[in-house]
Amino acid sequence: MARSMAKTLLLAAGAMTLLGASASAQQVVNVYTTREPALAAPLFEAFTKATGITVNSVFVKDGLPERVKAEGAASPADLLMTVDVGNLLDVVDSGVTQPVDSAVLSKAIPANLRDPAGNWFALSMRARLIFEAKDLPKPASFTYEELADPKWKGKVCIRSGQHPYNIGLTAAYIVHHGEEKTEAWLRGLKANLARKATGGDREGARDVLGGICDVAVSNSYYVGLMRTGKGGPEQQKWGDGVQVVLPVFEGGGTHVNVSGAAVAKNAPNKANAIKLLEFAVSPEMQAVYAEQNMEYPVLAGAKVAPVIAELGPLKIDTVSLVDVAKARKKASELVDKVGFDN
């Protein structure tokens, strides 16, 4: 036990040194992020300029909740930022966050995009959309349910069913339709695959352009990355070579996932962490943050990056992301049950 305690203290001490914790506690905010720090750099720089509060960010590729838990009460972490609502709930369930009561956050962020208890808040969104061959007539509407329609037999491309993006979509299907109908949908979708469920979302655009499939499932920010040339000239060709459709659930909206943040349980600079969160949902910073990441802002009316705005109006599905995250385990079981990736 003494050795374990010593290890915990060493971890905390190392993190304190790394973050320059000797600086004035009232003038810093320490952010642990699983996103590359450069993606949030414009937000952090603007916050410092506006408030005088220095943002110290540390990139934690894996094991974010485990690290914060190991550091214990001496952890310097104030704000924990990550991608995917499932990861946000994992952080909360690990017991390393604390609830925040902020009128600013409650007003800016729709109720289904934040924790009812105030433990986490979405800061940006990505939509699960459809790439379609340009020689097909663009439909007035497209539903996720339609992906299992036999008319698409041998014409659908998608990455692994066990990938978090698709587990999220399948979990949302469970919330909408229940487990039995979701299993049937997965079997129908598997029967429609043009190739094995593999690769990435961008390869879906490539394969639609190459004639391997007519439709492919992707996250919206990949459209921005490809069409702006950030992925290179070859990927720009893929992005420009397909048309994009924003599908919806029958009786619902487009499935979205989020990037978000939570205030750490032992945050030494809690007030500054809340200030940073509130700053992040201001109209100006929502536009900057969303464009930097090619995502949608969570604040209604905030400016969307032109390449994303061109996709058309986004009707966000109103089911609670908390309910979607809770259905992930069953979604994963169903994907295995139907042999989706085989």
Secondary structure, 3 states (H helix, E strand, C coil): CHHHHHHHHHHHHHHHHHCCCCCCHHHEEEEEECCCHHHHHHHHHHHHHHHCCEEEEEECCCCHHHHHHHHHHHCCCCEEEEECHHHHHHHHHCCCECCCCCHHHHHHCCHHHECCCCCCEEEEEEEEEEEEECCCCCCCCCECHHHHCHHHCCCEECCCCCCHHHHHHHHHHHHHHCHHHHHHHHHHHHHCECCCCCCCHHHHHHHHHCCCCCEEEEEHHHHHHHHCCCCCHHHHHHHHCEEEECCECCCCCECEEEEEEEEECCCCCHHHHHHHHHHHCCHHHHHHHHHHHCCEECCCCCCCCHHHHCCCCCCECCCCHHHHHHCHHHHHHHHHHCCCCC
